[in-house]
Amino acid sequence: MPYRPFQSTYYDEQMRASPALLRARAPYLIKNTITGIGIFSLVIGIYVYTINVISQDEFDDVVVPDEPVKLEKPSTTEEVRKAIAAKKQ
């Protein structure tokens, strides 16, 4: 006898829905379809609203620097000692 990992009375050997499964799902078909359309519409509405709000944002008040500030690193230990001594004063 071959191994059958899934056995159900609602599906046949080719995993097609049986008439019993179709009858069990029938009362919920319209409600589930309406709920699915409602959730899908809500998601699309939120997405469109977000894209519209973001596209209206203007960045005129943001200051963009011309060139990044370059910090000079001390090249010798003597310069490091001078910097530390100056910081202590």
C-alpha beads as a LAMMPS data file, in Angstrom:
LAMMPS data file: protein, C-alpha beads

89 atoms
88 bonds

1 atom types
1 bond types

-500.0 500.0 xlo xhi
-500.0 500.0 ylo yhi
-500.0 500.0 zlo zhi

Masses

1 110.0

Atoms # bond

1 1 1 0.000 0.000 0.000
2 1 1 1.529 3.384 -1.004
3 1 1 2.088 6.089 1.591
4 1 1 -0.586 8.833 1.578
5 1 1 0.498 11.915 3.523
6 1 1 -2.893 13.618 3.352
7 1 1 -6.260 11.932 3.513
8 1 1 -9.473 13.881 3.637
9 1 1 -13.078 13.182 2.855
10 1 1 -13.357 16.579 1.159
11 1 1 -10.750 15.829 -1.558
12 1 1 -10.342 12.939 -3.981
13 1 1 -7.077 11.287 -5.094
14 1 1 -6.292 14.107 -7.554
15 1 1 -6.851 16.705 -4.777
16 1 1 -10.017 18.031 -6.391
17 1 1 -12.822 19.366 -4.212
18 1 1 -15.596 16.903 -3.599
19 1 1 -19.277 17.837 -3.847
20 1 1 -19.466 17.777 -0.032
21 1 1 -16.742 20.434 0.201
22 1 1 -18.467 22.586 -2.406
23 1 1 -21.741 22.330 -0.460
24 1 1 -19.991 23.226 2.807
25 1 1 -18.378 26.320 1.272
26 1 1 -21.454 27.546 -0.625
27 1 1 -23.092 29.608 2.178
28 1 1 -19.869 31.561 2.742
29 1 1 -18.955 32.237 -0.884
30 1 1 -20.684 35.637 -1.201
31 1 1 -19.673 36.848 2.276
32 1 1 -16.049 35.837 1.763
33 1 1 -15.963 37.482 -1.661
34 1 1 -17.356 40.750 -0.291
35 1 1 -14.908 40.648 2.643
36 1 1 -11.990 39.982 0.291
37 1 1 -12.963 42.860 -1.992
38 1 1 -13.306 45.142 1.052
39 1 1 -9.863 44.244 2.426
40 1 1 -8.286 44.578 -1.009
41 1 1 -9.921 47.999 -1.493
42 1 1 -8.722 49.156 1.935
43 1 1 -5.130 48.142 1.167
44 1 1 -5.163 49.830 -2.247
45 1 1 -6.760 52.959 -0.719
46 1 1 -4.071 53.209 1.966
47 1 1 -1.353 52.699 -0.646
48 1 1 -2.753 55.393 -2.982
49 1 1 -3.274 57.846 -0.090
50 1 1 0.300 57.321 1.125
51 1 1 1.788 57.822 -2.346
52 1 1 -0.266 61.018 -2.844
53 1 1 0.719 62.473 0.523
54 1 1 4.412 61.705 0.035
55 1 1 4.481 63.078 -3.499
56 1 1 3.181 66.449 -2.253
57 1 1 6.050 66.896 0.201
58 1 1 8.532 69.587 -0.763
59 1 1 12.066 69.632 0.547
60 1 1 12.796 73.321 -0.023
61 1 1 13.491 73.905 3.668
62 1 1 16.202 71.234 3.850
63 1 1 19.701 72.695 3.770
64 1 1 22.063 70.629 1.674
65 1 1 25.750 71.334 2.305
66 1 1 27.932 72.027 -0.711
67 1 1 30.861 69.915 0.365
68 1 1 31.451 67.645 3.340
69 1 1 33.677 69.029 6.073
70 1 1 37.122 67.446 5.995
71 1 1 38.802 66.935 9.316
72 1 1 42.566 66.945 9.307
73 1 1 44.114 64.131 11.262
74 1 1 47.373 64.752 13.109
75 1 1 50.206 63.074 11.314
76 1 1 52.679 62.699 14.168
77 1 1 52.556 61.833 17.819
78 1 1 53.930 65.270 18.675
79 1 1 50.847 66.938 17.155
80 1 1 48.627 64.562 19.136
81 1 1 50.425 65.504 22.343
82 1 1 50.010 69.219 21.534
83 1 1 46.283 68.705 20.930
84 1 1 45.860 66.860 24.223
85 1 1 47.807 69.544 26.087
86 1 1 45.697 72.291 24.511
87 1 1 42.519 70.455 25.487
88 1 1 43.613 70.225 29.131
89 1 1 44.158 73.998 29.396

Bonds

1 1 1 2
2 1 2 3
3 1 3 4
4 1 4 5
5 1 5 6
6 1 6 7
7 1 7 8
8 1 8 9
9 1 9 10
10 1 10 11
11 1 11 12
12 1 12 13
13 1 13 14
14 1 14 15
15 1 15 16
16 1 16 17
17 1 17 18
18 1 18 19
19 1 19 20
20 1 20 21
21 1 21 22
22 1 22 23
23 1 23 24
24 1 24 25
25 1 25 26
26 1 26 27
27 1 27 28
28 1 28 29
29 1 29 30
30 1 30 31
31 1 31 32
32 1 32 33
33 1 33 34
34 1 34 35
35 1 35 36
36 1 36 37
37 1 37 38
38 1 38 39
39 1 39 40
40 1 40 41
41 1 41 42
42 1 42 43
43 1 43 44
44 1 44 45
45 1 45 46
46 1 46 47
47 1 47 48
48 1 48 49
49 1 49 50
50 1 50 51
51 1 51 52
52 1 52 53
53 1 53 54
54 1 54 55
55 1 55 56
56 1 56 57
57 1 57 58
58 1 58 59
59 1 59 60
60 1 60 61
61 1 61 62
62 1 62 63
63 1 63 64
64 1 64 65
65 1 65 66
66 1 66 67
67 1 67 68
68 1 68 69
69 1 69 70
70 1 70 71
71 1 71 72
72 1 72 73
73 1 73 74
74 1 74 75
75 1 75 76
76 1 76 77
77 1 77 78
78 1 78 79
79 1 79 80
80 1 80 81
81 1 81 82
82 1 82 83
83 1 83 84
84 1 84 85
85 1 85 86
86 1 86 87
87 1 87 88
88 1 88 89
